[in-house]
C-alpha cells in the first residue's frame, strides 16, 4: 500500500476510535456504545395526598365503599401527561352499578360538593362504561369515580389512553 493511502486509513481509524471513546454521535445516525437514542420516560410531578397515581396508558382495578360521607364513597386518582399531546381519554368499565367519572386539573374543584370537574360522564345507566376525552392535554388531572347512589358499593376498572 502506498504511504499516502496508508496515512489516510490510519487517520480515519484514529478518528473513528476517538469518536467511540468520547461516545459521540457517529456519521449516518449510528450511536456509539454507552449512549441511548431512546427517549426518556415521562415522569409527572406530585399528586394530592389521598389519591392513587394512575400511570398513562394503563388500567387499574378500583373499589368504592357504601357510606354516608361523600369523601369515603369515592375513588380518587391522579394522572400526569406530557404537554403537547393530541388527546387523552379516561374511562371506567367493568362495573354493574351506576358509577360516574369526573375529571379536573384542579383537586379543589373536583372535591367541591357542587363541582363536577371540567370533564365528566354520568350517563345514568348501571353498568354502562363511562369516558371523557380531553383535546390537547397536558399536566396533572384528577379523576374521581363516584357512585350515583352513596349506598351502593362495587368494583370497577379505570383506564387512560394518551395520544402524543
N, C-alpha and C positions, 0 to 999 in steps of 0.2 A: 504494500500500500504506500502511496506517495506521502511524504511527510506532511504536506499541507492538508490532505484529506484526513490523515490521522489526527492532526490537531483539532480539526473541526469536530470529529467524532468524540474526542476526549472532552472538548468544551461542552458539547451537548450532554454528554453523560454526567459531567460535573454539575451542570445547571439543573438537570433533572434530579440528581441526588440532593442538591441543596433545597430544591422546592419540596421534595419529600421530607427532608429533615425539618424544615420550618412549617410543615403542614399547610402549605399554600394551595390555592386553587390552581389546578393544572389546566393546560390548554384543552379545549374540547369538552369542558364541563366535568372532567374527571376530578374527583375529590381524593386527596391523599389520605392515607390511613390516619386515624385519630381525629378526623373531623366528621361532622354529621351534616348531611344535606336534608334531613327530616326536620319539619317544623317542630318547635317545642309545643308541648301540650298546653292548652289554655287552663289557667288556674284563676278562679274568681276570688273575690275578697271575702269579707266577713259576712256572716248571717246573724240575724236576730236570735238571741237565746230562746230556746223552746221550739225552734224549727228544725226540721230534718233536711239535710242537704240532699238535693235531687241532682245527680250528675246529668249532664247533657246527653241526649240520645240514649236514654235508658228507661227501664220501667222498674217500679218498686212497689211491693205489696204494702198496704196500709190497713188500718182498722180504726173505726170510730165507735166510741162507747156511748151508751144512752145516758142521759142525765138532765139535770135542771139548769146547770150553769153553762152558758154558751162556750166559754173557753175550754171546758172539759169535754165538749161534744164535737170538737173539730179536729182535723189533722192539718198541720201547717208544714209547708215545705219551702225551701229557699233554692232558687235556681239561678246560676250565673251563666251568661252567654257573652261571647265576644261582640264588640261593636262591628258594624258593617255587614251583618247577615241580611238575607233577603226575607226569611220568615222563621217563626218559631211557633210550633203547635204544641199545646199542653193539653192533656186529656185524662179522663178517668174511664175505666171499664171494669168488667168482671165483678159486678155487684147486682143485687136483686131488689134493693130498696131505692128510694128516691134520693140519690146524692146529687149535689150541685158542686160546681167548681167556680172559684173566684180568683182572679189574678190581678196583682198590682205591683208597681215598683215601690210603693210606699207601705211599709208594715202598719203604720198608724191608720192609714185609710182602710186597709183590708180588715183591721180589727175593730173598726168603728161599728157600733150597733146598726147604724143606718147606711153604712157603706158596702157596696158590692165589689168595689175594685174597678180598675179601668177596663177589664175584660171579664166576662162571665158567661156561663152557660147554665141555665136552670130550666130545662125543658119540662119538668114536672111529670115525667113518666118513669115509674120504677124500673130499674134495670137498663134504661137506655143510656148508652155511652154519651159522655159529655166532653166537649173540647172547645178550646178557644184558639184563634190564630192571630198572631201578632206580626205585622209587617215591619220590616226594618228594625228588628230587635237589637238590644244591646244593654248590658249591665245586669243588675240584680232584679229578680222577680220573686214575689212571694205568692205562693199557691195555697189556697185554702180549700179543703174538701169538707163539706158540711152536709148533714142530713136535713132534709126539709122538715122532718118531724124529729125534735130532740129526743123523743122517747124510743127511737129505733137505733139499732147498732148493727154493724156488719163490716165485712172486709171489702176491699177494692184494690185496683191496681192504678197507680198514677204513672204517666209516661210523658216524655218530651221528645220532640224531633226538631232539631235545629238545622236550617239550611243556610250554608255560608253564602 
